[in-house]
Amino acid sequence: MTKKDIILKVADETNLKQVVVKKVVQKTFDYIIEALVRGEKIELRNFGVFKIKQRKARTGRNPRTGQVVPVPPRKVVVFKPGLEMKKKVI
């Protein structure tokens, strides 16, 4: 499912124009991204939690050459599904 699919379904079920739904969906995603950039946790009840996790620096290996290369620390976005999602999906 794509963002376009979500917009079409919401517009169809709510009888709102696609342009309006597109703005709302895009703004929702924008605010989630902005909060993650600030280091905040996003908790959507019954859906899940998005948060930033710091990965430690480590030593990796180039699979072609076998050469050892340092991998710097970095931040990654992690998602933990909520109970409602777990019940329906798993």
PDB file of N, CA, C and O in Angstrom:
ATOM      1  N   MET A   1       0.841  -1.172   0.000  1.00  0.00           N
ATOM      2  CA  MET A   1       0.000   0.000   0.000  1.00  0.00           C
ATOM      3  C   MET A   1       0.889   1.239   0.000  1.00  0.00           C
ATOM      4  O   MET A   1       1.883   1.310   0.723  1.00  0.00           O
ATOM      5  N   THR A   2       0.519   2.190  -0.807  1.00  0.00           N
ATOM      6  CA  THR A   2       1.287   3.423  -0.915  1.00  0.00           C
ATOM      7  C   THR A   2       0.527   4.571  -0.244  1.00  0.00           C
ATOM      8  O   THR A   2      -0.621   4.422   0.172  1.00  0.00           O
ATOM      9  N   LYS A   3       1.203   5.718  -0.154  1.00  0.00           N
ATOM     10  CA  LYS A   3       0.557   6.903   0.401  1.00  0.00           C
ATOM     11  C   LYS A   3      -0.663   7.265  -0.449  1.00  0.00           C
ATOM     12  O   LYS A   3      -1.701   7.661   0.081  1.00  0.00           O
ATOM     13  N   LYS A   4      -0.530   7.129  -1.739  1.00  0.00           N
ATOM     14  CA  LYS A   4      -1.646   7.427  -2.656  1.00  0.00           C
ATOM     15  C   LYS A   4      -2.844   6.533  -2.357  1.00  0.00           C
ATOM     16  O   LYS A   4      -3.983   7.000  -2.366  1.00  0.00           O
ATOM     17  N   ASP A   5      -2.594   5.243  -2.092  1.00  0.00           N
ATOM     18  CA  ASP A   5      -3.675   4.309  -1.753  1.00  0.00           C
ATOM     19  C   ASP A   5      -4.390   4.732  -0.472  1.00  0.00           C
ATOM     20  O   ASP A   5      -5.616   4.665  -0.388  1.00  0.00           O
ATOM     21  N   ILE A   6      -3.625   5.164   0.515  1.00  0.00           N
ATOM     22  CA  ILE A   6      -4.210   5.626   1.779  1.00  0.00           C
ATOM     23  C   ILE A   6      -5.088   6.844   1.518  1.00  0.00           C
ATOM     24  O   ILE A   6      -6.209   6.925   2.020  1.00  0.00           O
ATOM     25  N   ILE A   7      -4.582   7.780   0.742  1.00  0.00           N
ATOM     26  CA  ILE A   7      -5.334   9.000   0.426  1.00  0.00           C
ATOM     27  C   ILE A   7      -6.641   8.652  -0.277  1.00  0.00           C
ATOM     28  O   ILE A   7      -7.693   9.195   0.063  1.00  0.00           O
ATOM     29  N   LEU A   8      -6.581   7.763  -1.243  1.00  0.00           N
ATOM     30  CA  LEU A   8      -7.787   7.376  -1.981  1.00  0.00           C
ATOM     31  C   LEU A   8      -8.824   6.724  -1.066  1.00  0.00           C
ATOM     32  O   LEU A   8     -10.013   7.031  -1.162  1.00  0.00           O
ATOM     33  N   LYS A   9      -8.384   5.829  -0.179  1.00  0.00           N
ATOM     34  CA  LYS A   9      -9.312   5.146   0.722  1.00  0.00           C
ATOM     35  C   LYS A   9      -9.954   6.123   1.698  1.00  0.00           C
ATOM     36  O   LYS A   9     -11.166   6.090   1.911  1.00  0.00           O
ATOM     37  N   VAL A  10      -9.139   6.995   2.291  1.00  0.00           N
ATOM     38  CA  VAL A  10      -9.676   7.963   3.254  1.00  0.00           C
ATOM     39  C   VAL A  10     -10.634   8.925   2.559  1.00  0.00           C
ATOM     40  O   VAL A  10     -11.703   9.224   3.092  1.00  0.00           O
ATOM     41  N   ALA A  11     -10.270   9.402   1.397  1.00  0.00           N
ATOM     42  CA  ALA A  11     -11.132  10.322   0.651  1.00  0.00           C
ATOM     43  C   ALA A  11     -12.466   9.655   0.307  1.00  0.00           C
ATOM     44  O   ALA A  11     -13.523  10.279   0.400  1.00  0.00           O
ATOM     45  N   ASP A  12     -12.405   8.400  -0.085  1.00  0.00           N
ATOM     46  CA  ASP A  12     -13.610   7.670  -0.450  1.00  0.00           C
ATOM     47  C   ASP A  12     -14.530   7.459   0.759  1.00  0.00           C
ATOM     48  O   ASP A  12     -15.743   7.644   0.661  1.00  0.00           O
ATOM     49  N   GLU A  13     -13.951   7.074   1.885  1.00  0.00           N
ATOM     50  CA  GLU A  13     -14.755   6.774   3.077  1.00  0.00           C
ATOM     51  C   GLU A  13     -15.262   8.014   3.794  1.00  0.00           C
ATOM     52  O   GLU A  13     -16.278   7.944   4.485  1.00  0.00           O
ATOM     53  N   THR A  14     -14.584   9.146   3.649  1.00  0.00           N
ATOM     54  CA  THR A  14     -14.987  10.357   4.364  1.00  0.00           C
ATOM     55  C   THR A  14     -15.690  11.378   3.482  1.00  0.00           C
ATOM     56  O   THR A  14     -16.164  12.403   3.970  1.00  0.00           O
ATOM     57  N   ASN A  15     -15.757  11.102   2.191  1.00  0.00           N
ATOM     58  CA  ASN A  15     -16.352  12.030   1.220  1.00  0.00           C
ATOM     59  C   ASN A  15     -15.649  13.387   1.221  1.00  0.00           C
ATOM     60  O   ASN A  15     -16.276  14.415   0.969  1.00  0.00           O
ATOM     61  N   LEU A  16     -14.357  13.386   1.504  1.00  0.00           N
ATOM     62  CA  LEU A  16     -13.543  14.596   1.405  1.00  0.00           C
ATOM     63  C   LEU A  16     -12.788  14.560   0.089  1.00  0.00           C
ATOM     64  O   LEU A  16     -12.581  13.497  -0.495  1.00  0.00           O
ATOM     65  N   LYS A  17     -12.381  15.732  -0.368  1.00  0.00           N
ATOM     66  CA  LYS A  17     -11.617  15.799  -1.611  1.00  0.00           C
ATOM     67  C   LYS A  17     -10.221  15.219  -1.389  1.00  0.00           C
ATOM     68  O   LYS A  17      -9.641  15.355  -0.311  1.00  0.00           O
ATOM     69  N   GLN A  18      -9.698  14.575  -2.417  1.00  0.00           N
ATOM     70  CA  GLN A  18      -8.376  13.963  -2.328  1.00  0.00           C
ATOM     71  C   GLN A  18      -7.300  14.989  -2.003  1.00  0.00           C
ATOM     72  O   GLN A  18      -6.343  14.680  -1.294  1.00  0.00           O
ATOM     73  N   VAL A  19      -7.447  16.198  -2.513  1.00  0.00           N
ATOM     74  CA  VAL A  19      -6.459  17.246  -2.273  1.00  0.00           C
ATOM     75  C   VAL A  19      -6.380  17.571  -0.776  1.00  0.00           C
ATOM     76  O   VAL A  19      -5.292  17.760  -0.233  1.00  0.00           O
ATOM     77  N   VAL A  20      -7.530  17.634  -0.125  1.00  0.00           N
ATOM     78  CA  VAL A  20      -7.579  17.936   1.314  1.00  0.00           C
ATOM     79  C   VAL A  20      -6.972  16.782   2.111  1.00  0.00           C
ATOM     80  O   VAL A  20      -6.175  17.008   3.022  1.00  0.00           O
ATOM     81  N   VAL A  21      -7.341  15.562   1.774  1.00  0.00           N
ATOM     82  CA  VAL A  21      -6.818  14.387   2.474  1.00  0.00           C
ATOM     83  C   VAL A  21      -5.311  14.284   2.279  1.00  0.00           C
ATOM     84  O   VAL A  21      -4.581  13.942   3.209  1.00  0.00           O
ATOM     85  N   LYS A  22      -4.848  14.578   1.072  1.00  0.00           N
ATOM     86  CA  LYS A  22      -3.409  14.520   0.785  1.00  0.00           C
ATOM     87  C   LYS A  22      -2.644  15.491   1.684  1.00  0.00           C
ATOM     88  O   LYS A  22      -1.589  15.146   2.216  1.00  0.00           O
ATOM     89  N   LYS A  23      -3.177  16.704   1.855  1.00  0.00           N
ATOM     90  CA  LYS A  23      -2.520  17.690   2.723  1.00  0.00           C
ATOM     91  C   LYS A  23      -2.467  17.203   4.163  1.00  0.00           C
ATOM     92  O   LYS A  23      -1.445  17.350   4.833  1.00  0.00           O
ATOM     93  N   VAL A  24      -3.567  16.623   4.642  1.00  0.00           N
ATOM     94  CA  VAL A  24      -3.621  16.137   6.028  1.00  0.00           C
ATOM     95  C   VAL A  24      -2.635  14.985   6.231  1.00  0.00           C
ATOM     96  O   VAL A  24      -1.892  14.961   7.212  1.00  0.00           O
ATOM     97  N   VAL A  25      -2.636  14.043   5.310  1.00  0.00           N
ATOM     98  CA  VAL A  25      -1.730  12.887   5.430  1.00  0.00           C
ATOM     99  C   VAL A  25      -0.272  13.357   5.367  1.00  0.00           C
ATOM    100  O   VAL A  25       0.551  12.916   6.170  1.00  0.00           O
ATOM    101  N   GLN A  26       0.051  14.231   4.438  1.00  0.00           N
ATOM    102  CA  GLN A  26       1.426  14.713   4.308  1.00  0.00           C
ATOM    103  C   GLN A  26       1.851  15.486   5.546  1.00  0.00           C
ATOM    104  O   GLN A  26       2.972  15.311   6.026  1.00  0.00           O
ATOM    105  N   LYS A  27       0.975  16.341   6.074  1.00  0.00           N
ATOM    106  CA  LYS A  27       1.301  17.097   7.288  1.00  0.00           C
ATOM    107  C   LYS A  27       1.516  16.158   8.468  1.00  0.00           C
ATOM    108  O   LYS A  27       2.399  16.393   9.293  1.00  0.00           O
ATOM    109  N   THR A  28       0.721  15.101   8.557  1.00  0.00           N
ATOM    110  CA  THR A  28       0.890  14.115   9.625  1.00  0.00           C
ATOM    111  C   THR A  28       2.281  13.498   9.546  1.00  0.00           C
ATOM    112  O   THR A  28       2.980  13.406  10.555  1.00  0.00           O
ATOM    113  N   PHE A  29       2.682  13.079   8.356  1.00  0.00           N
ATOM    114  CA  PHE A  29       4.014  12.499   8.181  1.00  0.00           C
ATOM    115  C   PHE A  29       5.102  13.524   8.492  1.00  0.00           C
ATOM    116  O   PHE A  29       6.109  13.194   9.118  1.00  0.00           O
ATOM    117  N   ASP A  30       4.898  14.771   8.054  1.00  0.00           N
ATOM    118  CA  ASP A  30       5.884  15.826   8.315  1.00  0.00           C
ATOM    119  C   ASP A  30       6.087  16.035   9.814  1.00  0.00           C
ATOM    120  O   ASP A  30       7.220  16.164  10.278  1.00  0.00           O
ATOM    121  N   TYR A  31       4.985  16.068  10.571  1.00  0.00           N
ATOM    122  CA  TYR A  31       5.084  16.285  12.021  1.00  0.00           C
ATOM    123  C   TYR A  31       5.750  15.100  12.719  1.00  0.00           C
ATOM    124  O   TYR A  31       6.489  15.286  13.686  1.00  0.00           O
ATOM    125  N   ILE A  32       5.497  13.902  12.241  1.00  0.00           N
ATOM    126  CA  ILE A  32       6.172  12.725  12.805  1.00  0.00           C
ATOM    127  C   ILE A  32       7.675  12.830  12.574  1.00  0.00           C
ATOM    128  O   ILE A  32       8.463  12.582  13.487  1.00  0.00           O
ATOM    129  N   ILE A  33       8.075  13.194  11.364  1.00  0.00           N
ATOM    130  CA  ILE A  33       9.496  13.326  11.038  1.00  0.00           C
ATOM    131  C   ILE A  33      10.140  14.431  11.868  1.00  0.00           C
ATOM    132  O   ILE A  33      11.236  14.249  12.397  1.00  0.00           O
ATOM    133  N   GLU A  34       9.466  15.578  11.988  1.00  0.00           N
ATOM    134  CA  GLU A  34      10.005  16.690  12.780  1.00  0.00           C
ATOM    135  C   GLU A  34      10.218  16.282  14.234  1.00  0.00           C
ATOM    136  O   GLU A  34      11.237  16.623  14.833  1.00  0.00           O
ATOM    137  N   ALA A  35       9.270  15.561  14.794  1.00  0.00           N
ATOM    138  CA  ALA A  35       9.402  15.121  16.187  1.00  0.00           C
ATOM    139  C   ALA A  35      10.570  14.150  16.343  1.00  0.00           C
ATOM    140  O   ALA A  35      11.307  14.222  17.326  1.00  0.00           O
ATOM    141  N   LEU A  36      10.743  13.249  15.388  1.00  0.00           N
ATOM    142  CA  LEU A  36      11.865  12.304  15.453  1.00  0.00           C
ATOM    143  C   LEU A  36      13.198  13.036  15.329  1.00  0.00           C
ATOM    144  O   LEU A  36      14.166  12.669  15.994  1.00  0.00           O
ATOM    145  N   VAL A  37      13.258  14.060  14.491  1.00  0.00           N
ATOM    146  CA  VAL A  37      14.485  14.852  14.346  1.00  0.00           C
ATOM    147  C   VAL A  37      14.842  15.507  15.676  1.00  0.00           C
ATOM    148  O   VAL A  37      16.018  15.616  16.024  1.00  0.00           O
ATOM    149  N   ARG A  38      13.816  15.947  16.424  1.00  0.00           N
ATOM    150  CA  ARG A  38      14.057  16.559  17.732  1.00  0.00           C
ATOM    151  C   ARG A  38      14.359  15.528  18.806  1.00  0.00           C
ATOM    152  O   ARG A  38      14.649  15.891  19.946  1.00  0.00           O
ATOM    153  N   GLY A  39      14.295  14.248  18.459  1.00  0.00           N
ATOM    154  CA  GLY A  39      14.605  13.187  19.418  1.00  0.00           C
ATOM    155  C   GLY A  39      13.407  12.747  20.246  1.00  0.00           C
ATOM    156  O   GLY A  39      13.564  12.030  21.235  1.00  0.00           O
ATOM    157  N   GLU A  40      12.226  13.166  19.856  1.00  0.00           N
ATOM    158  CA  GLU A  40      11.025  12.803  20.598  1.00  0.00           C
ATOM    159  C   GLU A  40      10.508  11.431  20.177  1.00  0.00           C
ATOM    160  O   GLU A  40      10.776  10.957  19.073  1.00  0.00           O
ATOM    161  N   LYS A  41       9.762  10.808  21.082  1.00  0.00           N
ATOM    162  CA  LYS A  41       9.122   9.525  20.813  1.00  0.00           C
ATOM    163  C   LYS A  41       7.703   9.808  20.327  1.00  0.00           C
ATOM    164  O   LYS A  41       7.024  10.671  20.883  1.00  0.00           O
ATOM    165  N   ILE A  42       7.249   9.096  19.305  1.00  0.00           N
ATOM    166  CA  ILE A  42       5.898   9.242  18.769  1.00  0.00           C
ATOM    167  C   ILE A  42       5.100   8.020  19.199  1.00  0.00           C
ATOM    168  O   ILE A  42       5.403   6.901  18.786  1.00  0.00           O
ATOM    169  N   GLU A  43       4.084   8.230  20.021  1.00  0.00           N
ATOM    170  CA  GLU A  43       3.266   7.113  20.491  1.00  0.00           C
ATOM    171  C   GLU A  43       1.855   7.268  19.954  1.00  0.00           C
ATOM    172  O   GLU A  43       1.146   8.215  20.297  1.00  0.00           O
ATOM    173  N   LEU A  44       1.455   6.329  19.108  1.00  0.00           N
ATOM    174  CA  LEU A  44       0.117   6.308  18.536  1.00  0.00           C
ATOM    175  C   LEU A  44      -0.615   5.112  19.136  1.00  0.00           C
ATOM    176  O   LEU A  44      -0.358   3.967  18.766  1.00  0.00           O
ATOM    177  N   ARG A  45      -1.520   5.384  20.056  1.00  0.00           N
ATOM    178  CA  ARG A  45      -2.226   4.320  20.789  1.00  0.00           C
ATOM    179  C   ARG A  45      -2.815   3.287  19.836  1.00  0.00           C
ATOM    180  O   ARG A  45      -3.390   3.623  18.801  1.00  0.00           O
ATOM    181  N   ASN A  46      -2.659   2.032  20.211  1.00  0.00           N
ATOM    182  CA  ASN A  46      -3.156   0.875  19.458  1.00  0.00           C
ATOM    183  C   ASN A  46      -2.504   0.699  18.090  1.00  0.00           C
ATOM    184  O   ASN A  46      -2.845  -0.231  17.359  1.00  0.00           O
ATOM    185  N   PHE A  47      -1.573   1.578  17.739  1.00  0.00           N
ATOM    186  CA  PHE A  47      -0.851   1.434  16.472  1.00  0.00           C
ATOM    187  C   PHE A  47       0.591   1.062  16.747  1.00  0.00           C
ATOM    188  O   PHE A  47       1.054  -0.002  16.335  1.00  0.00           O
ATOM    189  N   GLY A  48       1.311   1.948  17.454  1.00  0.00           N
ATOM    190  CA  GLY A  48       2.695   1.639  17.766  1.00  0.00           C
ATOM    191  C   GLY A  48       3.478   2.866  18.175  1.00  0.00           C
ATOM    192  O   GLY A  48       2.932   3.960  18.319  1.00  0.00           O
ATOM    193  N   VAL A  49       4.779   2.659  18.361  1.00  0.00           N
ATOM    194  CA  VAL A  49       5.676   3.712  18.820  1.00  0.00           C
ATOM    195  C   VAL A  49       6.858   3.821  17.863  1.00  0.00           C
ATOM    196  O   VAL A  49       7.501   2.825  17.533  1.00  0.00           O
ATOM    197  N   PHE A  50       7.134   5.055  17.422  1.00  0.00           N
ATOM    198  CA  PHE A  50       8.330   5.356  16.647  1.00  0.00           C
ATOM    199  C   PHE A  50       9.306   6.058  17.576  1.00  0.00           C
ATOM    200  O   PHE A  50       8.907   6.935  18.343  1.00  0.00           O
ATOM    201  N   LYS A  51      10.579   5.685  17.516  1.00  0.00           N
ATOM    202  CA  LYS A  51      11.586   6.416  18.277  1.00  0.00           C
ATOM    203  C   LYS A  51      12.942   6.266  17.611  1.00  0.00           C
ATOM    204  O   LYS A  51      13.147   5.408  16.752  1.00  0.00           O
ATOM    205  N   ILE A  52      13.864   7.125  18.030  1.00  0.00           N
ATOM    206  CA  ILE A  52      15.227   7.108  17.498  1.00  0.00           C
ATOM    207  C   ILE A  52      16.090   6.278  18.441  1.00  0.00           C
ATOM    208  O   ILE A  52      16.003   6.408  19.662  1.00  0.00           O
ATOM    209  N   LYS A  53      16.914   5.434  17.860  1.00  0.00           N
ATOM    210  CA  LYS A  53      17.837   4.614  18.642  1.00  0.00           C
ATOM    211  C   LYS A  53      19.246   4.881  18.124  1.00  0.00           C
ATOM    212  O   LYS A  53      19.468   4.968  16.916  1.00  0.00           O
ATOM    213  N   GLN A  54      20.181   5.009  19.035  1.00  0.00           N
ATOM    214  CA  GLN A  54      21.574   5.251  18.675  1.00  0.00           C
ATOM    215  C   GLN A  54      22.292   3.911  18.515  1.00  0.00           C
ATOM    216  O   GLN A  54      22.332   3.107  19.447  1.00  0.00           O
ATOM    217  N   ARG A  55      22.850   3.679  17.347  1.00  0.00           N
ATOM    218  CA  ARG A  55      23.645   2.469  17.114  1.00  0.00           C
ATOM    219  C   ARG A  55      25.097   2.772  17.439  1.00  0.00           C
ATOM    220  O   ARG A  55      25.601   3.843  17.100  1.00  0.00           O
ATOM    221  N   LYS A  56      25.768   1.846  18.087  1.00  0.00           N
ATOM    222  CA  LYS A  56      27.168   2.032  18.455  1.00  0.00           C
ATOM    223  C   LYS A  56      28.074   1.843  17.238  1.00  0.00           C
ATOM    224  O   LYS A  56      27.704   1.206  16.252  1.00  0.00           O
ATOM    225  N   ALA A  57      29.257   2.413  17.344  1.00  0.00           N
ATOM    226  CA  ALA A  57      30.267   2.182  16.305  1.00  0.00           C
ATOM    227  C   ALA A  57      30.693   0.716  16.379  1.00  0.00           C
ATOM    228  O   ALA A  57      30.698   0.114  17.453  1.00  0.00           O
ATOM    229  N   ARG A  58      31.043   0.162  15.243  1.00  0.00           N
ATOM    230  CA  ARG A  58      31.465  -1.242  15.225  1.00  0.00           C
ATOM    231  C   ARG A  58      32.441  -1.462  14.087  1.00  0.00           C
ATOM    232  O   ARG A  58      32.686  -0.576  13.269  1.00  0.00           O
ATOM    233  N   THR A  59      32.984  -2.651  14.056  1.00  0.00           N
ATOM    234  CA  THR A  59      33.894  -3.026  12.976  1.00  0.00           C
ATOM    235  C   THR A  59      33.129  -3.907  12.012  1.00  0.00           C
ATOM    236  O   THR A  59      32.527  -4.905  12.409  1.00  0.00           O
ATOM    237  N   GLY A  60      33.157  -3.530  10.728  1.00  0.00           N
ATOM    238  CA  GLY A  60      32.492  -4.317   9.701  1.00  0.00           C
ATOM    239  C   GLY A  60      33.517  -4.928   8.760  1.00  0.00           C
ATOM    240  O   GLY A  60      34.723  -4.755   8.935  1.00  0.00           O
ATOM    241  N   ARG A  61      33.023  -5.640   7.768  1.00  0.00           N
ATOM    242  CA  ARG A  61      33.911  -6.283   6.813  1.00  0.00           C
ATOM    243  C   ARG A  61      33.339  -6.118   5.409  1.00  0.00           C
ATOM    244  O   ARG A  61      32.157  -6.365   5.173  1.00  0.00           O
ATOM    245  N   ASN A  62      34.194  -5.697   4.486  1.00  0.00           N
ATOM    246  CA  ASN A  62      33.787  -5.583   3.088  1.00  0.00           C
ATOM    247  C   ASN A  62      33.644  -7.001   2.539  1.00  0.00           C
ATOM    248  O   ASN A  62      34.623  -7.747   2.519  1.00  0.00           O
ATOM    249  N   PRO A  63      32.441  -7.394   2.091  1.00  0.00           N
ATOM    250  CA  PRO A  63      32.254  -8.770   1.644  1.00  0.00           C
ATOM    251  C   PRO A  63      33.054  -9.141   0.396  1.00  0.00           C
ATOM    252  O   PRO A  63      33.369 -10.314   0.193  1.00  0.00           O
ATOM    253  N   ARG A  64      33.384  -8.162  -0.438  1.00  0.00           N
ATOM    254  CA  ARG A  64      34.147  -8.467  -1.653  1.00  0.00           C
ATOM    255  C   ARG A  64      35.620  -8.696  -1.358  1.00  0.00           C
ATOM    256  O   ARG A  64      36.221  -9.653  -1.848  1.00  0.00           O
ATOM    257  N   THR A  65      36.201  -7.806  -0.551  1.00  0.00           N
ATOM    258  CA  THR A  65      37.646  -7.872  -0.318  1.00  0.00           C
ATOM    259  C   THR A  65      38.003  -8.526   1.002  1.00  0.00           C
ATOM    260  O   THR A  65      39.136  -8.969   1.191  1.00  0.00           O
ATOM    261  N   GLY A  66      37.041  -8.591   1.923  1.00  0.00           N
ATOM    262  CA  GLY A  66      37.342  -9.137   3.242  1.00  0.00           C
ATOM    263  C   GLY A  66      38.045  -8.133   4.134  1.00  0.00           C
ATOM    264  O   GLY A  66      38.408  -8.451   5.267  1.00  0.00           O
ATOM    265  N   GLN A  67      38.239  -6.923   3.631  1.00  0.00           N
ATOM    266  CA  GLN A  67      38.937  -5.883   4.394  1.00  0.00           C
ATOM    267  C   GLN A  67      38.062  -5.405   5.552  1.00  0.00           C
ATOM    268  O   GLN A  67      36.857  -5.208   5.397  1.00  0.00           O
ATOM    269  N   VAL A  68      38.690  -5.222   6.713  1.00  0.00           N
ATOM    270  CA  VAL A  68      37.997  -4.727   7.894  1.00  0.00           C
ATOM    271  C   VAL A  68      37.823  -3.217   7.756  1.00  0.00           C
ATOM    272  O   VAL A  68      38.779  -2.498   7.465  1.00  0.00           O
ATOM    273  N   VAL A  69      36.587  -2.740   7.970  1.00  0.00           N
ATOM    274  CA  VAL A  69      36.307  -1.306   7.872  1.00  0.00           C
ATOM    275  C   VAL A  69      35.540  -0.853   9.109  1.00  0.00           C
ATOM    276  O   VAL A  69      34.677  -1.578   9.604  1.00  0.00           O
ATOM    277  N   PRO A  70      35.850   0.343   9.611  1.00  0.00           N
ATOM    278  CA  PRO A  70      35.099   0.846  10.760  1.00  0.00           C
ATOM    279  C   PRO A  70      33.720   1.371  10.314  1.00  0.00           C
ATOM    280  O   PRO A  70      33.610   2.052   9.295  1.00  0.00           O
ATOM    281  N   VAL A  71      32.690   1.050  11.077  1.00  0.00           N
ATOM    282  CA  VAL A  71      31.344   1.553  10.814  1.00  0.00           C
ATOM    283  C   VAL A  71      31.043   2.568  11.917  1.00  0.00           C
ATOM    284  O   VAL A  71      31.015   2.206  13.094  1.00  0.00           O
ATOM    285  N   PRO A  72      30.817   3.833  11.554  1.00  0.00           N
ATOM    286  CA  PRO A  72      30.613   4.865  12.575  1.00  0.00           C
ATOM    287  C   PRO A  72      29.265   4.716  13.281  1.00  0.00           C
ATOM    288  O   PRO A  72      28.368   4.047  12.768  1.00  0.00           O
ATOM    289  N   PRO A  73      29.117   5.332  14.452  1.00  0.00           N
ATOM    290  CA  PRO A  73      27.815   5.294  15.130  1.00  0.00           C
ATOM    291  C   PRO A  73      26.792   6.078  14.317  1.00  0.00           C
ATOM    292  O   PRO A  73      27.144   7.003  13.585  1.00  0.00           O
ATOM    293  N   ARG A  74      25.535   5.704  14.451  1.00  0.00           N
ATOM    294  CA  ARG A  74      24.492   6.418  13.723  1.00  0.00           C
ATOM    295  C   ARG A  74      23.152   6.253  14.423  1.00  0.00           C
ATOM    296  O   ARG A  74      22.969   5.379  15.271  1.00  0.00           O
ATOM    297  N   LYS A  75      22.230   7.116  14.043  1.00  0.00           N
ATOM    298  CA  LYS A  75      20.887   7.058  14.590  1.00  0.00           C
ATOM    299  C   LYS A  75      19.987   6.342  13.590  1.00  0.00           C
ATOM    300  O   LYS A  75      20.112   6.530  12.380  1.00  0.00           O
ATOM    301  N   VAL A  76      19.073   5.513  14.112  1.00  0.00           N
ATOM    302  CA  VAL A  76      18.108   4.821  13.262  1.00  0.00           C
ATOM    303  C   VAL A  76      16.717   4.968  13.861  1.00  0.00           C
ATOM    304  O   VAL A  76      16.567   5.099  15.075  1.00  0.00           O
ATOM    305  N   VAL A  77      15.709   4.947  13.009  1.00  0.00           N
ATOM    306  CA  VAL A  77      14.326   4.985  13.469  1.00  0.00           C
ATOM    307  C   VAL A  77      13.873   3.554  13.702  1.00  0.00           C
ATOM    308  O   VAL A  77      14.044   2.692  12.840  1.00  0.00           O
ATOM    309  N   VAL A  78      13.291   3.303  14.877  1.00  0.00           N
ATOM    310  CA  VAL A  78      12.755   1.979  15.176  1.00  0.00           C
ATOM    311  C   VAL A  78      11.248   2.107  15.414  1.00  0.00           C
ATOM    312  O   VAL A  78      10.768   3.145  15.870  1.00  0.00           O
ATOM    313  N   PHE A  79      10.526   1.057  15.103  1.00  0.00           N
ATOM    314  CA  PHE A  79       9.076   1.022  15.289  1.00  0.00           C
ATOM    315  C   PHE A  79       8.719  -0.204  16.093  1.00  0.00           C
ATOM    316  O   PHE A  79       9.154  -1.313  15.782  1.00  0.00           O
ATOM    317  N   LYS A  80       7.926  -0.002  17.129  1.00  0.00           N
ATOM    318  CA  LYS A  80       7.441  -1.119  17.936  1.00  0.00           C
ATOM    319  C   LYS A  80       5.918  -1.118  17.813  1.00  0.00           C
ATOM    320  O   LYS A  80       5.272  -0.154  18.224  1.00  0.00           O
ATOM    321  N   PRO A  81       5.337  -2.175  17.259  1.00  0.00           N
ATOM    322  CA  PRO A  81       3.884  -2.197  17.071  1.00  0.00           C
ATOM    323  C   PRO A  81       3.137  -2.224  18.401  1.00  0.00           C
ATOM    324  O   PRO A  81       3.617  -2.788  19.384  1.00  0.00           O
ATOM    325  N   GLY A  82       1.951  -1.603  18.420  1.00  0.00           N
ATOM    326  CA  GLY A  82       1.090  -1.603  19.594  1.00  0.00           C
ATOM    327  C   GLY A  82       0.335  -2.913  19.718  1.00  0.00           C
ATOM    328  O   GLY A  82       0.379  -3.753  18.819  1.00  0.00           O
ATOM    329  N   LEU A  83      -0.365  -3.086  20.846  1.00  0.00           N
ATOM    330  CA  LEU A  83      -1.080  -4.335  21.110  1.00  0.00           C
ATOM    331  C   LEU A  83      -2.150  -4.624  20.067  1.00  0.00           C
ATOM    332  O   LEU A  83      -2.294  -5.761  19.616  1.00  0.00           O
ATOM    333  N   GLU A  84      -2.897  -3.600  19.685  1.00  0.00           N
ATOM    334  CA  GLU A  84      -3.965  -3.789  18.697  1.00  0.00           C
ATOM    335  C   GLU A  84      -3.391  -4.291  17.374  1.00  0.00           C
ATOM    336  O   GLU A  84      -3.956  -5.192  16.755  1.00  0.00           O
ATOM    337  N   MET A  85      -2.275  -3.713  16.941  1.00  0.00           N
ATOM    338  CA  MET A  85      -1.656  -4.141  15.692  1.00  0.00           C
ATOM    339  C   MET A  85      -1.124  -5.569  15.820  1.00  0.00           C
ATOM    340  O   MET A  85      -1.281  -6.384  14.911  1.00  0.00           O
ATOM    341  N   LYS A  86      -0.500  -5.858  16.949  1.00  0.00           N
ATOM    342  CA  LYS A  86       0.027  -7.205  17.157  1.00  0.00           C
ATOM    343  C   LYS A  86      -1.078  -8.256  17.077  1.00  0.00           C
ATOM    344  O   LYS A  86      -0.901  -9.309  16.464  1.00  0.00           O
ATOM    345  N   LYS A  87      -2.217  -7.961  17.700  1.00  0.00           N
ATOM    346  CA  LYS A  87      -3.335  -8.909  17.693  1.00  0.00           C
ATOM    347  C   LYS A  87      -3.846  -9.174  16.280  1.00  0.00           C
ATOM    348  O   LYS A  87      -4.161 -10.311  15.929  1.00  0.00           O
ATOM    349  N   LYS A  88      -3.925  -8.121  15.473  1.00  0.00           N
ATOM    350  CA  LYS A  88      -4.481  -8.268  14.128  1.00  0.00           C
ATOM    351  C   LYS A  88      -3.495  -8.822  13.112  1.00  0.00           C
ATOM    352  O   LYS A  88      -3.888  -9.548  12.199  1.00  0.00           O
ATOM    353  N   VAL A  89      -2.209  -8.487  13.261  1.00  0.00           N
ATOM    354  CA  VAL A  89      -1.216  -8.868  12.258  1.00  0.00           C
ATOM    355  C   VAL A  89      -0.592 -10.216  12.571  1.00  0.00           C
ATOM    356  O   VAL A  89      -0.429 -11.055  11.685  1.00  0.00           O
ATOM    357  N   ILE A  90      -0.252 -10.416  13.808  1.00  0.00           N
ATOM    358  CA  ILE A  90       0.491 -11.646  14.160  1.00  0.00           C
ATOM    359  C   ILE A  90      -0.442 -12.767  14.537  1.00  0.00           C
ATOM    360  O   ILE A  90       0.012 -13.866  14.858  1.00  0.00           O
TER     361      ILE A  90
END
